[in-house]
Amino acid sequence: MKDFLQLACSAGIARSALRVALVVGTALNVINQGGDILVGDNIAWFHLLLNYLVPYCVASYSAARNQIMRSEDE
C-alpha cells in the first residue's frame, strides 16, 4: 500500500492527474454551479473543492494502478 501511495503521488502522475482535475473539475463546476457563478450568488465552496478533488483522485489512482499492472505483466 505504501508503494502504491508513493507511486500515486509521484511527480509524473500528480502532474497528469492535476491536468485532468482542472479540466473535469471546471466542467463539473460549470454544470453544477454555473448559474450561481454567473449571477454572483453564493457558491458551495465544499462542492467546488470536491469537483476538483474527485477527478484528481480517480486519475491518480487509475494511473498508479495501470503502472503497477504493467510492471506485474513484465
C-alpha positions as CSV (number, residue, x, y, z in Angstrom):
1,M,0.0,0.0,0.0
2,K,2.8,2.4,0.8
3,D,4.4,1.8,-2.6
4,F,1.1,2.4,-4.3
5,L,0.7,5.8,-2.5
6,Q,4.2,6.8,-3.3
7,L,3.6,5.9,-7.0
8,A,0.3,7.8,-7.0
9,C,2.0,10.9,-5.5
10,S,4.9,10.8,-7.9
11,A,5.6,13.9,-9.9
12,G,4.6,12.5,-13.3
13,I,1.3,11.0,-12.1
14,A,0.5,14.1,-10.0
15,R,1.0,16.4,-13.0
16,S,-1.2,14.3,-15.2
17,A,-3.9,14.0,-12.6
18,L,-3.8,17.7,-11.9
19,R,-4.4,18.5,-15.6
20,V,-7.4,16.0,-15.7
21,A,-8.7,17.5,-12.4
22,L,-8.5,21.1,-13.8
23,V,-10.5,20.2,-17.0
24,V,-13.0,17.8,-15.5
25,G,-13.4,19.9,-12.2
26,T,-14.1,23.1,-14.2
27,A,-16.6,21.3,-16.4
28,L,-18.4,19.9,-13.3
29,N,-18.4,23.3,-11.6
30,V,-19.9,24.9,-14.7
31,I,-22.6,22.2,-14.9
32,N,-23.4,22.2,-11.2
33,Q,-22.9,25.9,-10.2
34,G,-22.6,27.8,-13.5
35,G,-25.8,29.8,-12.9
36,D,-24.8,30.8,-9.4
37,I,-21.3,31.8,-10.6
38,L,-22.7,33.9,-13.5
39,V,-25.2,35.9,-11.4
40,G,-22.9,36.2,-8.4
41,D,-24.9,34.1,-5.9
42,N,-23.2,32.2,-3.1
43,I,-21.1,29.3,-4.2
44,A,-21.0,26.0,-2.4
45,W,-17.2,26.0,-1.8
46,F,-17.1,22.5,-0.4
47,H,-18.8,21.2,-3.6
48,L,-16.4,23.3,-5.7
49,L,-13.4,21.7,-3.9
50,L,-14.9,18.2,-4.4
51,N,-15.4,18.8,-8.1
52,Y,-11.7,19.1,-8.4
53,L,-10.6,16.6,-5.8
54,V,-12.6,13.6,-7.0
55,P,-11.2,13.7,-10.6
56,Y,-7.7,14.2,-9.2
57,C,-8.1,11.1,-7.0
58,V,-9.6,9.0,-9.8
59,A,-6.9,10.0,-12.3
60,S,-4.0,9.4,-9.9
61,Y,-5.5,6.0,-8.7
62,S,-6.0,4.9,-12.3
63,A,-2.5,5.9,-13.4
64,A,-0.8,4.2,-10.5
65,R,-2.9,1.1,-10.8
66,N,-2.1,0.9,-14.5
67,Q,1.6,1.3,-13.9
68,I,1.5,-1.5,-11.3
69,M,-0.4,-3.8,-13.6
70,R,2.1,-3.2,-16.4
71,S,5.1,-3.9,-14.1
72,E,3.5,-7.2,-12.9
73,D,3.0,-8.3,-16.5
74,E,6.7,-7.9,-17.3
